[in-house]
Amino acid sequence: MVDNHADDNGKFGLAVAQVGGIQPSESKAEVVERLTRLLRDAAAQGADFVVFPELTLTTFFPRYWVDDNSDMDAHYETSMPNDEVAPLFTAGHDLGVGFYLGYAELTPTGHRYNSSVTVDKGGAITGKYRKIHLPGHDDNRAALRSQHLEKKYFEVGDLGFGVFPTDGLNIGMALCNDRRWPEVYRALSLQGADLVVLGYNTPMDVPGWQEEPHAKMATHLLSLQAGAYQNSVWVAAAAKSGFEDGVYMIGGSAIVAPTGEIVAKAMTDGDEVVVAQIDLDMARPFRESVFDFAAHRRPEHYNILVERTGRGEPIPLPEGALD
């Protein structure tokens, strides 16, 4: 087995594996076969770690309304890995490649989460994350061509934002809508993350959210770039994209450097592997200067960030401050 730890120069083979639309008729076995092909392709291009999308194993089922959530149980995983997903873990072990995988989780106690795991090059799970920023709605908006029901099918994650040592890197996880919230990247970078990985399923049409078509891609990339730059971390994001049961989801799977620059990006909206040999040491000058958190952060002035959830009134200056 090849040793895939970052080399002495801090270089690491990082890949995002974009997955084209998964139709409702596709079995998990067929999907896992697709993912395994992408993993092998990434390994052949020098990848040490591969990022797969959010809810990678099935079609994006939160677009459908059912009265009883248990009718969607077939879309959830009750263990990880399981017999259906095991071939992907075996391939990663045999190739010496780690990966991140997003999936729907149904716990033994009946809790439902939009989850992801990191897996090392030996095929062992090193960390788990459950999505915290759930978008969409939980009521039946039957007039819509496609709904966005993550709030119906998932609970808010209960594991916090974690960073997990994996094959020589500290890897932080997020999922889809999390990428738009700056607190996520900061929470992970304060735990020493070298790399933030995330998967996403972003439909072109989201109920209640109107944007010009070009803005969907622009705001997606902006979120990745801002998170990478302001926290001196590498960011890798993988999409499930293209037409899926008649609904179009954006691609734009990308790898972003701590400079905020996009170093690699998918060119299609189908199955596609994008690989970059990233320099982990690139972050050091930022962490030792403008974003030296220990030297420059002032948490005592950030109380409003945890005291308020929504928008509110301005905080008045202390009495006498304008005298």
N, C-alpha and C positions, 0 to 999 in steps of 0.2 A: 504494500500500500504506500502511496506517495505521501510524504509529510507535507501537509498544506498549511502549516503555520506561516505567519508573515515572516519573510526572510530578514537577514541581518540589516538590510537597508530599509526596512519598514514597508516593503512592497507586498501587495496582497491581491490575488485575483478575485474580483467581485463581479457578479453577474446579476442582472434582473431578467427573469423569464416571464415575458408577457404571454398571456393566454387568450386566444381569440374566444369569441362567444361560445358558451357551453349550452347546448340546447336541452330542453327538458327530457328529450328522448335518450340522451346519452347516459350510459351507466357510469357509476363511479369507477368501475374497472377500466372502462374506455378512457375516462379522464385521467386516471393514474398512469395509464400507458402513454398518454400525451405528455404528461409531466415528466415521466421518466425519459422520454426522448429528448425533451428540452434539457434535462439535467445532464444527459450524456453529451449533448451538443455543447453545453456550457463547459463541461470538463475538458472536452477536446480543444476548446479555445483557451484553456489555462485558468478556468475558474476554480477558486478554492471554496467559495460560498455563493449560493444561488438564492435569490429572493423570489418567491412565488406570490401570487395575488391574494387578496382577501377572499374568503368564501370560495376557495379554489376548486373544491371537489364537486360542486353542483352548479346548476344555473342559479342566478340571483333570485332565490325564492321569495325574499321580502317584497317583490313587486306584486305578489298575488294575495288576495284576501281569502281566508277561510275562517269560518266561525270558531272552530276548535283548533287551537294551535297544535294539538297532538296529531292532526292530519298531516302535518309537515315533518313528522318525526324521521322519515326516511332521509331527510336532508341533513340531519344532525349526526355527529359522531359521539358515541358513548364511551369510547376509549381511543387513545392515540399512543402508538400506532395500533391499528386493528388489521384484520386479515386483508381487507380491501386496499388499505394504504401501505401495507408492509412492503410491496415491491419497490416503492419509492425509497423507503428507508434502506432496503437491501442494496439498491443501486448506489445510494449515497455512500454507504459503507464500502462497497466494492470499489468505487471510483475514488474514495478518499475526499469527498466533497460534502461540506455541510450545507444546510439550507434553512430557510424560513418558510413556514406554511400556514396559511390562513384557512379556517374552517369553522363550521357551526358546531358548538359543543352542547351536549345534553348531559348534565351531571347525574350521578346515581340518585341524588336527592331531588331531581326534577327541575333544576335551574338551567336556563338557556342563555348561552353567551355567544357573542361573535368573537372568536378566539384565534390565537396564533401561537406557534411554538418555534423555538430555535432548536436546530438539530446539529450536532457536531459531526466531524468527518468520520467518526466511528459509528454513527447511526444512533447515538444516544440523545434524548431530549435534554437540553440544558436550561431551558426557561419557558415560561408560559405567560401570555398576556391576554386579558379580556377587555374588549373595546369599551372605552369610557364615554366618548362623545358620540352618542347615537343620534343620527339625523332622522328627519322624516316625521311621521305621524303614526298614531295607533288607532285611528278611527277609520271606518270604511268610506272611502271617497269613490264610490262605484262609478261615477261619471268619468273618472280619469281613465285614459287608455292604459296607463301603468302607474301603480302606486309605489310609495317608498315607506315600507312598514317596519323598519328596524326597531322602532319603539314598541311595536306589537310583539315581535318574535324574539327579542333579546332583552335581557336585563342589563343595567349599567354594570360594567366590570367591577370586580371586587378585589383585584390583585394590585391595584396601583400601577404606576409606571416603573417597570423594572429594567435593570441592566444585568446582562448575564455573560460571564466569561465563557467564550466559545472559541476554541482553536486559536488561542493567543490574542483574541480581541475582546473588548468589552462591547457587547452588542445590546442596544436598546430597541424596544419594539413599540410600534404604534399600528393603527389600522385606519385607513381611509380618511374619514372626517377629522380624526385626530391631527392630521397633518396641517390643518388650517388653524390650529390653536397654539400660540407661541409658548404657552406654559408647558406643553408636552416636551418640546425640545430642551427647554431649560431644566425641567425636572430630570431628564435623562442625562444631560451634560453635567449636571451637578453630581451625578453618580459616576462620573468618569467615562461616559460612553465615548468610544472611538467612532462608532458607526451606529446610525439610526436606520432601521429597516422597516418598511411598511408595505402592505398590499392595499389595493383599492378597487372598487367597482363604482365608477362615477357615470351615471346616465346623462345623456345630453339634456334631457328634460327632467327636472326635479320639481315636484309640486310646490308652488309658492316661491320658487326661486327663479327669477327671469334674468337671463344674461344673453348677450349676443353670443352666437356660437363660438367665435374666436376667443371670447373671454373665458370659457370653460377651461381651455388649455392654458391660457395665460395665468389665471389665478392658481391653477394646480401647480404649475412650475414655479410661480412666485412663492408659494408656500414652502416648497422644498428648498428653494434657494435662500430665502430669509432664515429658515430654521438652521440650515447648514452654516451660513455666514455668521449669524449672531451667536452661535454656540460652538464654533470651531470644531464641527464634526462632519464626517462624511454622511451622506444621506442616499439611500437606495430605495426606489419605489417601483413596484411592479403592478401593472394593471391587468384586470380581466376586461377585454375590450372588443369592439366590433359589435355586429348585430347578434343579439341573443333573444330568441323568441320575439323578434320584431322590434326590440328596444335597442337603441344604439348607445354604447358606452365608449367614452373616450379612451384612447391609448395614452401615449406620452410617457411610457415607462422610462425612468431616467436614473442616472447616477450623478450626484452633485458633490463638488469638492467643498472643503471648508472655506474657500474663497468666495463661495456662492456661485461659482461657474458650473455650468452643465458640461460634464466631460464625456457623457455618452447618453444617447437617447434613441428609443425605438423609432423606426421610420414607417411602420405599418400599424394596422389595428388588429393583426392576427397573431398567431403563435410566432414569437420572435425572441431570440436570445441576444442580449447586449452585454458585452464583457469589457471591463476596463481593469488594467493593472494599476491599482491605486497606491499612492504614496502616503502611508499613515503618518509619516513625519511632517507632512505639509501643514498639519494643524498646529505644530509646536510654536511657530513664531506668533500666531494669533493668540494662543493661550498664554504666552509669556509677555504680551504687550497690550494691545487694545482690549482684548477679552480675557485679561488676567482677572478672573472672578474674585480671587482672594484679595487682590489689591484694590479693585475698583467697584465691586458691587456694594450696594447700600440697602440691605434688606429691611433695615429699620424704617425705611421710607416707603416700603411696598405693602404696608398692611392692607390697603384697600383691595389688593388683589385676592385676598382670602376672606375679607370681611364682606364683600359684595359679590353677588352673582350677576345681577342685572345692572343696567344703567341707572344712575341716580343723580342727586344734586351735587354741585361742587362742594368740596370741603373748605370751609372758611379758614382764613389765616388765624393764627393765635391772636388774642386780644393785644393790641398795642403794636402789632407788627408793622403797621403803616404809619406809625407816629414818627 
